[in-house]
Amino acid sequence: MIEVNNLVKQYGDHIAVDHLSFRVEKGQIYGFLGPNGAGKSTTMNIMTGYLSATSGEVVINGHNIFEEPEEAKKCIGYLPEMPPLYMDMTPLEYLKFVAELKKIPKKDQLSMIADVMKLVKITEYRGRLIRNLSKGYKQRVGLAQAILGYPEIIILDEPTVGLDPKQIIEIRDLIKELSKKHTIILSSHIMQEISAVCDYIMIIAHGKLVASDTPENLSKLMLGSNEIELLIRGESSVIQEILSQNSEIISLAVHHQTEEGCVPVEIKTPAEIDIREKIFYQMSEARCPILMMKSANMSLEDIFLELTADSASDKEEKKKGFFIKKKEIKEIEETAADGISNKLDSASETEEEQKEC
């Protein structure tokens, strides 16, 4: 559906997007995650035709966005971080204007606008001036213009920024509803936002794609193994003996008992091995019931911090820069102190001369 190949965007000496490549398949919600300044919005602006690229290509449903911009843009609905609204229009007037721009047939415009307003729940506000709507409802109007024309792909850049918790939940529910008929790319630097709605995650840092997978697979990849936490009722020695018979287990740890008669256990296996079913039957045969079994995954926040952390060389450069700046500040302070001291000495001499006179 979308192919981004070796994309580069450079501003002078600064590389905002650095040889970025990825694919977006039909029918999923993709999370585009990265810190501020990572290149997310720049990439999205290039994908939607708002910006040109220094090099590389973006292909939307077989149409190159740079060579066939009109055909490619017909497949995309885009909501920028700042919704492109006309504040002196009503939602109805604005959506009629957008429908004309998108070349939607006149006979279909009113029915489509009515359906879209119902979907984003702004029907009762259709006659109010946009300037008088809350930020949440302005965001809904912006989302309505992105949906208008029913494009196959909807790209949302920070769709919940500045919204209150209730509005955030409502927008999330709306995105999930839209995903039933549209492929969605959602950009954010908020981990909870991505983990709450996305099926697939792409993490970008310094203009490069550093990871791309489902949240579950990313966690396994970062851990390098499967970790399982268990709470088993029975004798600790018996439980350890049963588990130690499994050659797939590469690490076994028995923790302090917090509940009488129950043994907390943590085991690790290679990432490609799932041992849960085997352990269940082993403990069942030994009449040691498993009261709790869960996978111990890395949180999305941990993965994000790990993948977007500065390299050691970057940290060393920053450290050098800090000490250079500190030295410069010290020199400035010393110069200023000398200047003040000289002025005080001069003022003292002048005062003495005045007394003599």
Secondary structure, 3 states (H helix, E strand, C coil): CEEEEEEEEEECCEEEEEEEEEEECCCCEEEEECCCCCCHHHHHHHHCCCCCCCEEEEEECCEECCCCHHHHHCCEEEECCCCCCCCCCCHHHHHHHHHHHCCCCHHHHHHHHHHHHHHCCCHHHCCCCHHHCCHHHHHHHHHHHHHCCCCCEEEEECCCCCCCHHHHHHHHHHHHHHCCCCEEEEEECCHHHHHHHCCEEEEEECCEEEEEECHHHHHHHHHCEEEEEEEEECCHHHHHHHHHCCCCCCEEEECCCCCCCEEEEEEEEECCCCCHHHHHHHHHHCCCCEEEEEECCCCHHHHHHHHHCCCHHHHHHHHHHHHHHHHHHHHHHHHHHHHHHHHHHHHHHHHHHHHHC
